[in-house]
Amino acid sequence: MHLAYYPHPSRPELTCHRCGVSNRERFVHPFTPGDCVGRPLDSPYVTGVGICATCFRDSAEEEGRFLHEPEPNVAAWANEQLKAIGLGEEERRADIEGISPLLANAIPDEVLQPMLAGFYPKVGLGLAGMARIGKSSAMAALTHALVLQNATNRAPFVPLTPVKKIFWMNWPLTCHQWRLDGVHWSIERTIAKASKVRLLILDDLARETERRQASEDVAIGHLDAIITARDRDNLVTLWTTNKSEDELVDRYGMGMVGRLLRRSPMKWIDGADFHPSAL
């Protein structure tokens, strides 16, 4: 996916102290060269001197400081990270330009703009509507944009490290596996990760096979625990579903759905076109 530079709309304007370029035009690191190594991009700004990537590396060469070699293929690196956090092959091919205007308009700026800029959103979102209108593709494209833009911004300054703060969970496949595995040790590890990760994407919620009452289904109990833990810790969840709010309540109960919607409100997509190849 080719991604143009997107400035973060709520970040203060910052200029490179050497060339004067603004972070409205390209990424400017908010720390001096000696302070920037190892600092996450989404930390609050601290008093420092802004510097762009070109000037950062030029100043290092002038001062004889050793720098890492930037990742030669950031796009390929980002694709590997998306695979590691759970996106399938089709999902990794999702592109921002492929999001329909109707879906794009349904995504609040508080979610869309930070992710395009390579930052974690501070609020959650649920995209709901009929199947095959591109909800999953939209979430995958936003996740791709976040990882790719963040890596593109960071690569000149610090070595790229594995993405560990995002987890993509295809709910029907996860639910099926949990029902098969029963009490396998890997389930506890997955639940703990989904409960604590900074950004969780729950794809295709409520599309699992309904084989019994939700109150008797251990997999649904695990989902309830994840949503409750994330609600208590104010963690951001993005999710998709083909069900209405009433149908979700019928499936999972008012308590669990209420906790999900409190921090990740549902946007129902009306009038979207059906696309057989969409996710």
C-alpha positions, 0 to 999 in steps of 0.5 A: 500500500502506498501511503502519503504523509498525513500530519496528526491534526491535534499535534502542535506544529513543529519545525526542524531547527536546521531546515525549517520544514514543518511537521505539516509537510513531513514528519519532524521528530520532537526530540533532539538527536540525543534524546530521540532514540528509543522514545515512542512517537506517541509520547507527549511532547517534551521540551526539545528541538525538532528535527526532520529525518534528513537533517537528523542523519546529516547532523550525525554524519557531521558530528561523527555519531554512529547511526543504525542502517534504516530498514531498506523496505519499510512496506515489506517490514510492515506487511510482516508485522501485519501478518504477525499481529493476525491479519490474513493475506487478503486483509493485508492487501486492503488499501485506504483508497479502496474504502468506499466513501460511505464507509469512510464518512462513517469513520469518525475523525478521532479514529481515522486521522490519528491512524492515517498519521501513524498514531493509536486512536484514543477512541474505539469504533464498531462498523456494522452493516450487511455482509460484504460491504467492506467493513473488515477491509476498512479496518484492515486498511486503517491498521495497515496505515497505522503500522506503515506510517508509524514505521515510515516516520520512525525508521530514519531515527531508530531501528524498527522493532516488532509491533506488539501493541496491536492484536487482530482477532477474527472472532469466528475463527477464534471462537471455533478454535477455543471450542475445539481446544477446551482448556488448552494453555494457549487460550489463557495466553490469547485472552491475556493478550487481547485483554491488555493489548493497546489496540484490539481489532475484533473482526466479524463479531457475532458471526460464530456458530450459535450452538447453545445459549451464550451463557453456556458457551465458554468461548462467549465467556472468554469474550465477555472477560476480554471486553470487561477487562478492556472497558475497565482499563479504558483500552481502545477496541475496533470491531466489525459485525453484520448484526444490529445492536438488538441482535448483539444484545440477543446473542450476548446480553445487555451487559457485555454489549453495553460495556463494548459500546461504552468505549467503542460506539457502533456505526451502522452503515445504511445503503452500502453497495454489496461487493462480492470480493469485499471483506 
